[in-house]
Amino acid sequence: MRRLTGYDLSTERLAFQRDIPDRSWPEAKEIARFPALAERTFASHPLTDEQAHGIARLLGTALPSERMDYFVEPFAAP
């Protein structure tokens, strides 16, 4: 499972997260320009604001109004 995450710039704490469903992953991967190698690793992938907004639109959600550092991150399914 992967998530779109946002971290508060001042505290560096997780402040936003949305799951990226498997059915949305191919398009999210294109928006993020995800490197092929990164898909095979369990690592965070930083996003530009433009990429984060694009993935949020794909997921049908809005990003918080405050500025954040955004990533696509792997998470273990519950």
N, CA, C and O atoms as a Tripos MOL2 file, in Angstrom:
@<TRIPOS>MOLECULE
protein
  312   311    78     0     0
PROTEIN
NO_CHARGES

@<TRIPOS>ATOM
      1 N           0.8500   -1.1700    0.0000 N.3       1 MET1
      2 CA          0.0000    0.0000    0.0000 C.3       1 MET1
      3 C           0.8940    1.2300    0.0000 C.2       1 MET1
      4 O           1.9720    1.2430    0.5940 O.2       1 MET1
      5 N           0.4180    2.2580   -0.6790 N.am      2 ARG2
      6 CA          1.1600    3.5210   -0.7260 C.3       2 ARG2
      7 C           0.2530    4.6570   -0.2800 C.2       2 ARG2
      8 O          -0.9690    4.5820   -0.4060 O.2       2 ARG2
      9 N           0.8680    5.7060    0.2430 N.am      3 ARG3
     10 CA          0.1110    6.8680    0.7050 C.3       3 ARG3
     11 C           0.7520    8.1440    0.2090 C.2       3 ARG3
     12 O           1.9690    8.2360    0.0490 O.2       3 ARG3
     13 N          -0.0970    9.1200   -0.0290 N.am      4 LEU4
     14 CA          0.3320   10.4960   -0.2350 C.3       4 LEU4
     15 C           0.4090   11.0940    1.1600 C.2       4 LEU4
     16 O          -0.5860   11.1090    1.8850 O.2       4 LEU4
     17 N           1.5800   11.5850    1.5410 N.am      5 THR5
     18 CA          1.7620   12.1320    2.8820 C.3       5 THR5
     19 C           2.2650   13.5680    2.8040 C.2       5 THR5
     20 O           2.9060   13.9710    1.8330 O.2       5 THR5
     21 N           1.9600   14.3200    3.8420 N.am      6 GLY6
     22 CA          2.4380   15.7010    3.9550 C.3       6 GLY6
     23 C           2.9640   15.9270    5.3600 C.2       6 GLY6
     24 O           2.3170   15.5720    6.3460 O.2       6 GLY6
     25 N           4.1340   16.5170    5.4390 N.am      7 TYR7
     26 CA          4.7820   16.7830    6.7250 C.3       7 TYR7
     27 C           4.8410   18.2780    6.9750 C.2       7 TYR7
     28 O           5.2240   19.0530    6.0990 O.2       7 TYR7
     29 N           4.4580   18.6740    8.1790 N.am      8 ASP8
     30 CA          4.5150   20.0710    8.6020 C.3       8 ASP8
     31 C           5.9560   20.5610    8.4960 C.2       8 ASP8
     32 O           6.8770   19.8890    8.9620 O.2       8 ASP8
     33 N           6.1510   21.7090    7.8960 N.am      9 LEU9
     34 CA          7.5060   22.2250    7.6830 C.3       9 LEU9
     35 C           8.2130   22.6130    8.9820 C.2       9 LEU9
     36 O           9.4340   22.4840    9.0780 O.2       9 LEU9
     37 N           7.4700   23.0850    9.9750 N.am     10 SER10
     38 CA          8.1260   23.5380   11.2020 C.3      10 SER10
     39 C           8.3770   22.4050   12.1920 C.2      10 SER10
     40 O           9.4030   22.3960   12.8720 O.2      10 SER10
     41 N           7.4500   21.4480   12.2820 N.am     11 THR11
     42 CA          7.6120   20.3680   13.2570 C.3      11 THR11
     43 C           8.1330   19.0740   12.6330 C.2      11 THR11
     44 O           8.6030   18.1820   13.3400 O.2      11 THR11
     45 N           8.0480   18.9760   11.3020 N.am     12 GLU12
     46 CA          8.4200   17.7710   10.5610 C.3      12 GLU12
     47 C           7.5460   16.5690   10.9350 C.2      12 GLU12
     48 O           7.9320   15.4230   10.7050 O.2      12 GLU12
     49 N           6.3810   16.8310   11.5070 N.am     13 ARG13
     50 CA          5.4480   15.7600   11.8670 C.3      13 ARG13
     51 C           4.4750   15.5030   10.7250 C.2      13 ARG13
     52 O           4.1390   16.4030    9.9550 O.2      13 ARG13
     53 N           4.0330   14.2610   10.6340 N.am     14 LEU14
     54 CA          3.0330   13.8850    9.6510 C.3      14 LEU14
     55 C           1.7510   14.6590    9.9350 C.2      14 LEU14
     56 O           1.2030   14.5760   11.0350 O.2      14 LEU14
     57 N           1.2720   15.4110    8.9470 N.am     15 ALA15
     58 CA          0.0890   16.2430    9.1350 C.3      15 ALA15
     59 C          -1.0230   15.9110    8.1420 C.2      15 ALA15
     60 O          -2.1500   16.3790    8.3020 O.2      15 ALA15
     61 N          -0.7210   15.1100    7.1180 N.am     16 PHE16
     62 CA         -1.6970   14.7810    6.0860 C.3      16 PHE16
     63 C          -1.3410   13.4030    5.5310 C.2      16 PHE16
     64 O          -0.1680   13.0910    5.3240 O.2      16 PHE16
     65 N          -2.3680   12.5820    5.2940 N.am     17 GLN17
     66 CA         -2.1310   11.2990    4.6330 C.3      17 GLN17
     67 C          -3.4040   10.8030    3.9640 C.2      17 GLN17
     68 O          -4.4990   10.9210    4.5140 O.2      17 GLN17
     69 N          -3.2420   10.2480    2.7740 N.am     18 ARG18
     70 CA         -4.3350    9.6260    2.0440 C.3      18 ARG18
     71 C          -3.7900    8.3770    1.3670 C.2      18 ARG18
     72 O          -2.7260    8.4010    0.7500 O.2      18 ARG18
     73 N          -4.5320    7.2950    1.4920 N.am     19 ASP19
     74 CA         -4.1410    6.0650    0.8030 C.3      19 ASP19
     75 C          -4.2680    6.2450   -0.6970 C.2      19 ASP19
     76 O          -5.1710    6.9290   -1.1770 O.2      19 ASP19
     77 N          -3.3600    5.6300   -1.4310 N.am     20 ILE20
     78 CA         -3.4380    5.5980   -2.8880 C.3      20 ILE20
     79 C          -3.8970    4.1770   -3.2550 C.2      20 ILE20
     80 O          -3.1190    3.2310   -3.1400 O.2      20 ILE20
     81 N          -5.1490    4.0240   -3.6930 N.am     21 PRO21
     82 CA         -5.6490    2.6850   -4.0330 C.3      21 PRO21
     83 C          -4.8550    2.0740   -5.1860 C.2      21 PRO21
     84 O          -4.3250    2.7870   -6.0380 O.2      21 PRO21
     85 N          -4.7820    0.7530   -5.1980 N.am     22 ASP22
     86 CA         -4.0440    0.0570   -6.2640 C.3      22 ASP22
     87 C          -4.5310    0.4770   -7.6450 C.2      22 ASP22
     88 O          -3.7310    0.6000   -8.5720 O.2      22 ASP22
     89 N          -5.8360    0.6990   -7.7920 N.am     23 ARG23
     90 CA         -6.3800    1.0670   -9.1090 C.3      23 ARG23
     91 C          -5.8960    2.4490   -9.5660 C.2      23 ARG23
     92 O          -5.8770    2.7320  -10.7640 O.2      23 ARG23
     93 N          -5.5060    3.3050   -8.6230 N.am     24 SER24
     94 CA         -5.0200    4.6510   -8.9460 C.3      24 SER24
     95 C          -3.5040    4.7170   -9.0680 C.2      24 SER24
     96 O          -2.9610    5.7220   -9.5250 O.2      24 SER24
     97 N          -2.8190    3.6510   -8.6620 N.am     25 TRP25
     98 CA         -1.3620    3.6850   -8.6250 C.3      25 TRP25
     99 C          -0.7120    3.9540   -9.9760 C.2      25 TRP25
    100 O           0.2120    4.7670  -10.0310 O.2      25 TRP25
    101 N          -1.1420    3.3130  -11.0840 N.am     26 PRO26
    102 CA         -0.4590    3.5990  -12.3560 C.3      26 PRO26
    103 C          -0.4700    5.0840  -12.7300 C.2      26 PRO26
    104 O           0.5430    5.6140  -13.1870 O.2      26 PRO26
    105 N          -1.6100    5.7570  -12.5390 N.am     27 GLU27
    106 CA         -1.6730    7.1840  -12.8700 C.3      27 GLU27
    107 C          -0.9000    8.0350  -11.8530 C.2      27 GLU27
    108 O          -0.2380    9.0010  -12.2320 O.2      27 GLU27
    109 N          -0.9830    7.6800  -10.5710 N.am     28 ALA28
    110 CA         -0.2340    8.4070   -9.5390 C.3      28 ALA28
    111 C           1.2630    8.3100   -9.7990 C.2      28 ALA28
    112 O           2.0020    9.2780   -9.6190 O.2      28 ALA28
    113 N           1.6970    7.1340  -10.2230 N.am     29 LYS29
    114 CA          3.1100    6.9100  -10.5280 C.3      29 LYS29
    115 C           3.5660    7.8110  -11.6820 C.2      29 LYS29
    116 O           4.6770    8.3410  -11.6570 O.2      29 LYS29
    117 N           2.7180    7.9780  -12.6760 N.am     30 GLU30
    118 CA          3.0460    8.8720  -13.7930 C.3      30 GLU30
    119 C           3.1300   10.3250  -13.3290 C.2      30 GLU30
    120 O           4.0570   11.0490  -13.6940 O.2      30 GLU30
    121 N           2.1560   10.7440  -12.5250 N.am     31 ILE31
    122 CA          2.1390   12.1250  -12.0230 C.3      31 ILE31
    123 C           3.4160   12.4100  -11.2260 C.2      31 ILE31
    124 O           4.0110   13.4800  -11.3520 O.2      31 ILE31
    125 N           3.8250   11.4410  -10.4060 N.am     32 ALA32
    126 CA          5.0030   11.6100   -9.5450 C.3      32 ALA32
    127 C           6.3140   11.3980  -10.2920 C.2      32 ALA32
    128 O           7.3880   11.6450   -9.7440 O.2      32 ALA32
    129 N           6.2330   10.9370  -11.5540 N.am     33 ARG33
    130 CA          7.4420   10.5900  -12.3120 C.3      33 ARG33
    131 C           8.3300    9.6610  -11.4730 C.2      33 ARG33
    132 O           9.5290    9.8780  -11.2990 O.2      33 ARG33
    133 N           7.6830    8.6340  -10.9760 N.am     34 PHE34
    134 CA          8.3030    7.6690  -10.0770 C.3      34 PHE34
    135 C           9.3690    6.8650  -10.8090 C.2      34 PHE34
    136 O           9.0520    6.2210  -11.8090 O.2      34 PHE34
    137 N          10.6200    6.8740  -10.3530 N.am     35 PRO35
    138 CA         11.6750    6.0920  -11.0060 C.3      35 PRO35
    139 C          11.3880    4.5880  -10.8810 C.2      35 PRO35
    140 O          10.8890    4.1330   -9.8520 O.2      35 PRO35
    141 N          11.7010    3.8330  -11.9160 N.am     36 ALA36
    142 CA         11.4360    2.3900  -11.9050 C.3      36 ALA36
    143 C          12.0920    1.7080  -10.7130 C.2      36 ALA36
    144 O          11.4870    0.8260  -10.1020 O.2      36 ALA36
    145 N          13.3000    2.0920  -10.3740 N.am     37 LEU37
    146 CA         14.0020    1.4780   -9.2470 C.3      37 LEU37
    147 C          13.2650    1.7380   -7.9330 C.2      37 LEU37
    148 O          13.1930    0.8610   -7.0720 O.2      37 LEU37
    149 N          12.7210    2.9420   -7.7850 N.am     38 ALA38
    150 CA         12.0400    3.3050   -6.5370 C.3      38 ALA38
    151 C          10.8180    2.4430   -6.2900 C.2      38 ALA38
    152 O          10.4490    2.2130   -5.1390 O.2      38 ALA38
    153 N          10.1860    1.9650   -7.3420 N.am     39 GLU39
    154 CA          8.9920    1.1330   -7.1640 C.3      39 GLU39
    155 C           9.3290   -0.2010   -6.5180 C.2      39 GLU39
    156 O           8.4770   -0.8160   -5.8770 O.2      39 GLU39
    157 N          10.5440   -0.6430   -6.6790 N.am     40 ARG40
    158 CA         10.9500   -1.9310   -6.1090 C.3      40 ARG40
    159 C          11.5600   -1.7970   -4.7160 C.2      40 ARG40
    160 O          11.9330   -2.7960   -4.1010 O.2      40 ARG40
    161 N          11.6580   -0.5910   -4.2290 N.am     41 THR41
    162 CA         12.2130   -0.3730   -2.8920 C.3      41 THR41
    163 C          11.1320    0.1710   -1.9690 C.2      41 THR41
    164 O          10.1270    0.7160   -2.4250 O.2      41 THR41
    165 N          11.3440    0.0200   -0.6910 N.am     42 PHE42
    166 CA         10.4060    0.5650    0.2840 C.3      42 PHE42
    167 C          10.9930    1.8570    0.8300 C.2      42 PHE42
    168 O          11.5270    1.9020    1.9390 O.2      42 PHE42
    169 N          10.8790    2.9030    0.0250 N.am     43 ALA43
    170 CA         11.4420    4.1940    0.4120 C.3      43 ALA43
    171 C          10.4540    5.3030    0.0840 C.2      43 ALA43
    172 O           9.5970    5.1450   -0.7860 O.2      43 ALA43
    173 N          10.5760    6.3980    0.7690 N.am     44 SER44
    174 CA          9.7570    7.5740    0.4860 C.3      44 SER44
    175 C          10.2510    8.2320   -0.7880 C.2      44 SER44
    176 O          11.4480    8.2300   -1.0780 O.2      44 SER44
    177 N           9.3280    8.7920   -1.5420 N.am     45 HIS45
    178 CA          9.6710    9.4910   -2.7740 C.3      45 HIS45
    179 C           9.1550   10.9220   -2.6540 C.2      45 HIS45
    180 O           7.9420   11.1210   -2.5800 O.2      45 HIS45
    181 N          10.0450   11.9350   -2.6310 N.am     46 PRO46
    182 CA          9.5950   13.3250   -2.4860 C.3      46 PRO46
    183 C           8.8210   13.7910   -3.7100 C.2      46 PRO46
    184 O           9.0780   13.3550   -4.8330 O.2      46 PRO46
    185 N           7.8670   14.6860   -3.4690 N.am     47 LEU47
    186 CA          7.0300   15.2350   -4.5310 C.3      47 LEU47
    187 C           7.1350   16.7520   -4.5570 C.2      47 LEU47
    188 O           7.3430   17.3930   -3.5270 O.2      47 LEU47
    189 N           6.9910   17.3080   -5.7400 N.am     48 THR48
    190 CA          6.8260   18.7570   -5.8480 C.3      48 THR48
    191 C           5.3930   19.0830   -5.4390 C.2      48 THR48
    192 O           4.5460   18.1930   -5.3640 O.2      48 THR48
    193 N           5.1250   20.3570   -5.1760 N.am     49 ASP49
    194 CA          3.7470   20.7580   -4.8680 C.3      49 ASP49
    195 C           2.8110   20.4040   -6.0200 C.2      49 ASP49
    196 O           1.6940   19.9350   -5.8000 O.2      49 ASP49
    197 N           3.2700   20.6290   -7.2400 N.am     50 GLU50
    198 CA          2.4620   20.3270   -8.4210 C.3      50 GLU50
    199 C           2.1180   18.8360   -8.4840 C.2      50 GLU50
    200 O           0.9720   18.4780   -8.7590 O.2      50 GLU50
    201 N           3.0950   17.9710   -8.2340 N.am     51 GLN51
    202 CA          2.8420   16.5310   -8.2440 C.3      51 GLN51
    203 C           1.8710   16.1460   -7.1270 C.2      51 GLN51
    204 O           0.9550   15.3540   -7.3480 O.2      51 GLN51
    205 N           2.0660   16.7000   -5.9340 N.am     52 ALA52
    206 CA          1.1860   16.3840   -4.8070 C.3      52 ALA52
    207 C          -0.2480   16.8070   -5.1080 C.2      52 ALA52
    208 O          -1.1870   16.0670   -4.8160 O.2      52 ALA52
    209 N          -0.4230   17.9930   -5.6920 N.am     53 HIS53
    210 CA         -1.7650   18.4510   -6.0490 C.3      53 HIS53
    211 C          -2.3880   17.5600   -7.1190 C.2      53 HIS53
    212 O          -3.5860   17.2790   -7.0740 O.2      53 HIS53
    213 N          -1.5880   17.1200   -8.0720 N.am     54 GLY54
    214 CA         -2.0880   16.2230   -9.1160 C.3      54 GLY54
    215 C          -2.5630   14.8990   -8.5470 C.2      54 GLY54
    216 O          -3.6180   14.4030   -8.9400 O.2      54 GLY54
    217 N          -1.8070   14.3240   -7.6370 N.am     55 ILE55
    218 CA         -2.2030   13.0590   -7.0200 C.3      55 ILE55
    219 C          -3.4320   13.2670   -6.1410 C.2      55 ILE55
    220 O          -4.3220   12.4160   -6.1190 O.2      55 ILE55
    221 N          -3.4960   14.3770   -5.4230 N.am     56 ALA56
    222 CA         -4.6710   14.6730   -4.5950 C.3      56 ALA56
    223 C          -5.9210   14.7700   -5.4720 C.2      56 ALA56
    224 O          -6.9710   14.2430   -5.1040 O.2      56 ALA56
    225 N          -5.8250   15.4350   -6.6210 N.am     57 ARG57
    226 CA         -6.9760   15.5170   -7.5420 C.3      57 ARG57
    227 C          -7.3850   14.1220   -7.9980 C.2      57 ARG57
    228 O          -8.5740   13.8040   -8.0460 O.2      57 ARG57
    229 N          -6.4080   13.2950   -8.3300 N.am     58 LEU58
    230 CA         -6.6850   11.9170   -8.7440 C.3      58 LEU58
    231 C          -7.4540   11.1670   -7.6590 C.2      58 LEU58
    232 O          -8.3460   10.3720   -7.9560 O.2      58 LEU58
    233 N          -7.1030   11.4270   -6.4080 N.am     59 LEU59
    234 CA         -7.7390   10.7430   -5.2760 C.3      59 LEU59
    235 C          -9.0550   11.4080   -4.8610 C.2      59 LEU59
    236 O          -9.7490   10.9030   -3.9780 O.2      59 LEU59
    237 N          -9.4010   12.5290   -5.4840 N.am     60 GLY60
    238 CA        -10.6420   13.2150   -5.1560 C.3      60 GLY60
    239 C         -10.5950   13.9240   -3.8150 C.2      60 GLY60
    240 O         -11.6060   14.0230   -3.1210 O.2      60 GLY60
    241 N          -9.4250   14.4130   -3.4540 N.am     61 THR61
    242 CA         -9.2660   15.1130   -2.1810 C.3      61 THR61
    243 C          -8.5020   16.4130   -2.4060 C.2      61 THR61
    244 O          -7.9130   16.6270   -3.4660 O.2      61 THR61
    245 N          -8.5200   17.2520   -1.4240 N.am     62 ALA62
    246 CA         -7.7660   18.5100   -1.4810 C.3      62 ALA62
    247 C          -6.6260   18.4530   -0.4780 C.2      62 ALA62
    248 O          -6.7250   17.7930    0.5570 O.2      62 ALA62
    249 N          -5.5600   19.1390   -0.7900 N.am     63 LEU63
    250 CA         -4.4430   19.2360    0.1430 C.3      63 LEU63
    251 C          -4.7250   20.3500    1.1470 C.2      63 LEU63
    252 O          -5.4630   21.2860    0.8380 O.2      63 LEU63
    253 N          -4.1520   20.2610    2.3370 N.am     64 PRO64
    254 CA         -4.3120   21.3490    3.3130 C.3      64 PRO64
    255 C          -3.7770   22.6610    2.7410 C.2      64 PRO64
    256 O          -2.9120   22.6630    1.8660 O.2      64 PRO64
    257 N          -4.2970   23.7590    3.2410 N.am     65 SER65
    258 CA         -3.8890   25.0680    2.7170 C.3      65 SER65
    259 C          -2.4680   25.4460    3.1310 C.2      65 SER65
    260 O          -1.7940   26.1880    2.4170 O.2      65 SER65
    261 N          -2.0070   24.9420    4.2790 N.am     66 GLU66
    262 CA         -0.6470   25.2740    4.7030 C.3      66 GLU66
    263 C           0.3760   24.5000    3.8750 C.2      66 GLU66
    264 O           0.1130   23.4000    3.3890 O.2      66 GLU66
    265 N           1.5310   25.1000    3.7360 N.am     67 ARG67
    266 CA          2.6090   24.4850    2.9470 C.3      67 ARG67
    267 C           3.2110   23.3100    3.6950 C.2      67 ARG67
    268 O           3.3990   23.3640    4.9100 O.2      67 ARG67
    269 N           3.5120   22.2390    2.9540 N.am     68 MET68
    270 CA          4.0770   21.0260    3.5440 C.3      68 MET68
    271 C           5.1020   20.4240    2.5960 C.2      68 MET68
    272 O           5.1840   20.7860    1.4220 O.2      68 MET68
    273 N           5.8860   19.4880    3.1420 N.am     69 ASP69
    274 CA          6.7370   18.6370    2.3140 C.3      69 ASP69
    275 C           5.9210   17.3880    2.0160 C.2      69 ASP69
    276 O           5.4560   16.7130    2.9340 O.2      69 ASP69
    277 N           5.7440   17.0770    0.7230 N.am     70 TYR70
    278 CA          4.9090   15.9420    0.3160 C.3      70 TYR70
    279 C           5.7510   14.7850   -0.1950 C.2      70 TYR70
    280 O           6.8180   14.9720   -0.7790 O.2      70 TYR70
    281 N           5.2370   13.5820    0.0440 N.am     71 PHE71
    282 CA          5.9090   12.3520   -0.3660 C.3      71 PHE71
    283 C           4.8800   11.3010   -0.7660 C.2      71 PHE71
    284 O           3.7140   11.3690   -0.3760 O.2      71 PHE71
    285 N           5.3360   10.3270   -1.5540 N.am     72 VAL72
    286 CA          4.6380    9.0520   -1.6850 C.3      72 VAL72
    287 C           5.4420    8.0950   -0.8240 C.2      72 VAL72
    288 O           6.6550    7.9650   -0.9870 O.2      72 VAL72
    289 N           4.7480    7.4180    0.1030 N.am     73 GLU73
    290 CA          5.4380    6.5250    1.0360 C.3      73 GLU73
    291 C           4.7660    5.1610    1.0690 C.2      73 GLU73
    292 O           3.5440    5.0560    0.9640 O.2      73 GLU73
    293 N           5.5700    4.1270    1.2160 N.am     74 PRO74
    294 CA          4.9930    2.7800    1.3620 C.3      74 PRO74
    295 C           4.5040    2.5710    2.7980 C.2      74 PRO74
    296 O           5.1130    3.0480    3.7550 O.2      74 PRO74
    297 N           3.4170    1.8650    2.9180 N.am     75 PHE75
    298 CA          2.8850    1.4970    4.2370 C.3      75 PHE75
    299 C           2.4600    0.0560    4.1900 C.2      75 PHE75
    300 O           1.9920   -0.4220    3.1570 O.2      75 PHE75
    301 N           2.6150   -0.6470    5.2950 N.am     76 ALA76
    302 CA          2.1350   -2.0230    5.3840 C.3      76 ALA76
    303 C           0.6170   -1.9940    5.5330 C.2      76 ALA76
    304 O           0.0710   -1.1980    6.2970 O.2      76 ALA76
    305 N          -0.0480   -2.8640    4.8000 N.am     77 ALA77
    306 CA         -1.5090   -2.9490    4.9160 C.3      77 ALA77
    307 C          -1.8750   -3.4780    6.3050 C.2      77 ALA77
    308 O          -1.2200   -4.3820    6.8250 O.2      77 ALA77
    309 N          -2.9260   -2.9050    6.9000 N.am     78 PRO78
    310 CA         -3.3360   -3.3590    8.2370 C.3      78 PRO78
    311 C          -3.8830   -4.7700    8.2170 C.2      78 PRO78
    312 O          -4.2700   -5.2970    9.2590 O.2      78 PRO78
@<TRIPOS>BOND
     1     1     2 1
     2     2     3 1
     3     3     4 2
     4     3     5 am
     5     5     6 1
     6     6     7 1
     7     7     8 2
     8     7     9 am
     9     9    10 1
    10    10    11 1
    11    11    12 2
    12    11    13 am
    13    13    14 1
    14    14    15 1
    15    15    16 2
    16    15    17 am
    17    17    18 1
    18    18    19 1
    19    19    20 2
    20    19    21 am
    21    21    22 1
    22    22    23 1
    23    23    24 2
    24    23    25 am
    25    25    26 1
    26    26    27 1
    27    27    28 2
    28    27    29 am
    29    29    30 1
    30    30    31 1
    31    31    32 2
    32    31    33 am
    33    33    34 1
    34    34    35 1
    35    35    36 2
    36    35    37 am
    37    37    38 1
    38    38    39 1
    39    39    40 2
    40    39    41 am
    41    41    42 1
    42    42    43 1
    43    43    44 2
    44    43    45 am
    45    45    46 1
    46    46    47 1
    47    47    48 2
    48    47    49 am
    49    49    50 1
    50    50    51 1
    51    51    52 2
    52    51    53 am
    53    53    54 1
    54    54    55 1
    55    55    56 2
    56    55    57 am
    57    57    58 1
    58    58    59 1
    59    59    60 2
    60    59    61 am
    61    61    62 1
    62    62    63 1
    63    63    64 2
    64    63    65 am
    65    65    66 1
    66    66    67 1
    67    67    68 2
    68    67    69 am
    69    69    70 1
    70    70    71 1
    71    71    72 2
    72    71    73 am
    73    73    74 1
    74    74    75 1
    75    75    76 2
    76    75    77 am
    77    77    78 1
    78    78    79 1
    79    79    80 2
    80    79    81 am
    81    81    82 1
    82    82    83 1
    83    83    84 2
    84    83    85 am
    85    85    86 1
    86    86    87 1
    87    87    88 2
    88    87    89 am
    89    89    90 1
    90    90    91 1
    91    91    92 2
    92    91    93 am
    93    93    94 1
    94    94    95 1
    95    95    96 2
    96    95    97 am
    97    97    98 1
    98    98    99 1
    99    99   100 2
   100    99   101 am
   101   101   102 1
   102   102   103 1
   103   103   104 2
   104   103   105 am
   105   105   106 1
   106   106   107 1
   107   107   108 2
   108   107   109 am
   109   109   110 1
   110   110   111 1
   111   111   112 2
   112   111   113 am
   113   113   114 1
   114   114   115 1
   115   115   116 2
   116   115   117 am
   117   117   118 1
   118   118   119 1
   119   119   120 2
   120   119   121 am
   121   121   122 1
   122   122   123 1
   123   123   124 2
   124   123   125 am
   125   125   126 1
   126   126   127 1
   127   127   128 2
   128   127   129 am
   129   129   130 1
   130   130   131 1
   131   131   132 2
   132   131   133 am
   133   133   134 1
   134   134   135 1
   135   135   136 2
   136   135   137 am
   137   137   138 1
   138   138   139 1
   139   139   140 2
   140   139   141 am
   141   141   142 1
   142   142   143 1
   143   143   144 2
   144   143   145 am
   145   145   146 1
   146   146   147 1
   147   147   148 2
   148   147   149 am
   149   149   150 1
   150   150   151 1
   151   151   152 2
   152   151   153 am
   153   153   154 1
   154   154   155 1
   155   155   156 2
   156   155   157 am
   157   157   158 1
   158   158   159 1
   159   159   160 2
   160   159   161 am
   161   161   162 1
   162   162   163 1
   163   163   164 2
   164   163   165 am
   165   165   166 1
   166   166   167 1
   167   167   168 2
   168   167   169 am
   169   169   170 1
   170   170   171 1
   171   171   172 2
   172   171   173 am
   173   173   174 1
   174   174   175 1
   175   175   176 2
   176   175   177 am
   177   177   178 1
   178   178   179 1
   179   179   180 2
   180   179   181 am
   181   181   182 1
   182   182   183 1
   183   183   184 2
   184   183   185 am
   185   185   186 1
   186   186   187 1
   187   187   188 2
   188   187   189 am
   189   189   190 1
   190   190   191 1
   191   191   192 2
   192   191   193 am
   193   193   194 1
   194   194   195 1
   195   195   196 2
   196   195   197 am
   197   197   198 1
   198   198   199 1
   199   199   200 2
   200   199   201 am
   201   201   202 1
   202   202   203 1
   203   203   204 2
   204   203   205 am
   205   205   206 1
   206   206   207 1
   207   207   208 2
   208   207   209 am
   209   209   210 1
   210   210   211 1
   211   211   212 2
   212   211   213 am
   213   213   214 1
   214   214   215 1
   215   215   216 2
   216   215   217 am
   217   217   218 1
   218   218   219 1
   219   219   220 2
   220   219   221 am
   221   221   222 1
   222   222   223 1
   223   223   224 2
   224   223   225 am
   225   225   226 1
   226   226   227 1
   227   227   228 2
   228   227   229 am
   229   229   230 1
   230   230   231 1
   231   231   232 2
   232   231   233 am
   233   233   234 1
   234   234   235 1
   235   235   236 2
   236   235   237 am
   237   237   238 1
   238   238   239 1
   239   239   240 2
   240   239   241 am
   241   241   242 1
   242   242   243 1
   243   243   244 2
   244   243   245 am
   245   245   246 1
   246   246   247 1
   247   247   248 2
   248   247   249 am
   249   249   250 1
   250   250   251 1
   251   251   252 2
   252   251   253 am
   253   253   254 1
   254   254   255 1
   255   255   256 2
   256   255   257 am
   257   257   258 1
   258   258   259 1
   259   259   260 2
   260   259   261 am
   261   261   262 1
   262   262   263 1
   263   263   264 2
   264   263   265 am
   265   265   266 1
   266   266   267 1
   267   267   268 2
   268   267   269 am
   269   269   270 1
   270   270   271 1
   271   271   272 2
   272   271   273 am
   273   273   274 1
   274   274   275 1
   275   275   276 2
   276   275   277 am
   277   277   278 1
   278   278   279 1
   279   279   280 2
   280   279   281 am
   281   281   282 1
   282   282   283 1
   283   283   284 2
   284   283   285 am
   285   285   286 1
   286   286   287 1
   287   287   288 2
   288   287   289 am
   289   289   290 1
   290   290   291 1
   291   291   292 2
   292   291   293 am
   293   293   294 1
   294   294   295 1
   295   295   296 2
   296   295   297 am
   297   297   298 1
   298   298   299 1
   299   299   300 2
   300   299   301 am
   301   301   302 1
   302   302   303 1
   303   303   304 2
   304   303   305 am
   305   305   306 1
   306   306   307 1
   307   307   308 2
   308   307   309 am
   309   309   310 1
   310   310   311 1
   311   311   312 2
@<TRIPOS>SUBSTRUCTURE
     1 MET1         2 RESIDUE 1 A MET
     2 ARG2         6 RESIDUE 1 A ARG
     3 ARG3        10 RESIDUE 1 A ARG
     4 LEU4        14 RESIDUE 1 A LEU
     5 THR5        18 RESIDUE 1 A THR
     6 GLY6        22 RESIDUE 1 A GLY
     7 TYR7        26 RESIDUE 1 A TYR
     8 ASP8        30 RESIDUE 1 A ASP
     9 LEU9        34 RESIDUE 1 A LEU
    10 SER10       38 RESIDUE 1 A SER
    11 THR11       42 RESIDUE 1 A THR
    12 GLU12       46 RESIDUE 1 A GLU
    13 ARG13       50 RESIDUE 1 A ARG
    14 LEU14       54 RESIDUE 1 A LEU
    15 ALA15       58 RESIDUE 1 A ALA
    16 PHE16       62 RESIDUE 1 A PHE
    17 GLN17       66 RESIDUE 1 A GLN
    18 ARG18       70 RESIDUE 1 A ARG
    19 ASP19       74 RESIDUE 1 A ASP
    20 ILE20       78 RESIDUE 1 A ILE
    21 PRO21       82 RESIDUE 1 A PRO
    22 ASP22       86 RESIDUE 1 A ASP
    23 ARG23       90 RESIDUE 1 A ARG
    24 SER24       94 RESIDUE 1 A SER
    25 TRP25       98 RESIDUE 1 A TRP
    26 PRO26      102 RESIDUE 1 A PRO
    27 GLU27      106 RESIDUE 1 A GLU
    28 ALA28      110 RESIDUE 1 A ALA
    29 LYS29      114 RESIDUE 1 A LYS
    30 GLU30      118 RESIDUE 1 A GLU
    31 ILE31      122 RESIDUE 1 A ILE
    32 ALA32      126 RESIDUE 1 A ALA
    33 ARG33      130 RESIDUE 1 A ARG
    34 PHE34      134 RESIDUE 1 A PHE
    35 PRO35      138 RESIDUE 1 A PRO
    36 ALA36      142 RESIDUE 1 A ALA
    37 LEU37      146 RESIDUE 1 A LEU
    38 ALA38      150 RESIDUE 1 A ALA
    39 GLU39      154 RESIDUE 1 A GLU
    40 ARG40      158 RESIDUE 1 A ARG
    41 THR41      162 RESIDUE 1 A THR
    42 PHE42      166 RESIDUE 1 A PHE
    43 ALA43      170 RESIDUE 1 A ALA
    44 SER44      174 RESIDUE 1 A SER
    45 HIS45      178 RESIDUE 1 A HIS
    46 PRO46      182 RESIDUE 1 A PRO
    47 LEU47      186 RESIDUE 1 A LEU
    48 THR48      190 RESIDUE 1 A THR
    49 ASP49      194 RESIDUE 1 A ASP
    50 GLU50      198 RESIDUE 1 A GLU
    51 GLN51      202 RESIDUE 1 A GLN
    52 ALA52      206 RESIDUE 1 A ALA
    53 HIS53      210 RESIDUE 1 A HIS
    54 GLY54      214 RESIDUE 1 A GLY
    55 ILE55      218 RESIDUE 1 A ILE
    56 ALA56      222 RESIDUE 1 A ALA
    57 ARG57      226 RESIDUE 1 A ARG
    58 LEU58      230 RESIDUE 1 A LEU
    59 LEU59      234 RESIDUE 1 A LEU
    60 GLY60      238 RESIDUE 1 A GLY
    61 THR61      242 RESIDUE 1 A THR
    62 ALA62      246 RESIDUE 1 A ALA
    63 LEU63      250 RESIDUE 1 A LEU
    64 PRO64      254 RESIDUE 1 A PRO
    65 SER65      258 RESIDUE 1 A SER
    66 GLU66      262 RESIDUE 1 A GLU
    67 ARG67      266 RESIDUE 1 A ARG
    68 MET68      270 RESIDUE 1 A MET
    69 ASP69      274 RESIDUE 1 A ASP
    70 TYR70      278 RESIDUE 1 A TYR
    71 PHE71      282 RESIDUE 1 A PHE
    72 VAL72      286 RESIDUE 1 A VAL
    73 GLU73      290 RESIDUE 1 A GLU
    74 PRO74      294 RESIDUE 1 A PRO
    75 PHE75      298 RESIDUE 1 A PHE
    76 ALA76      302 RESIDUE 1 A ALA
    77 ALA77      306 RESIDUE 1 A ALA
    78 PRO78      310 RESIDUE 1 A PRO
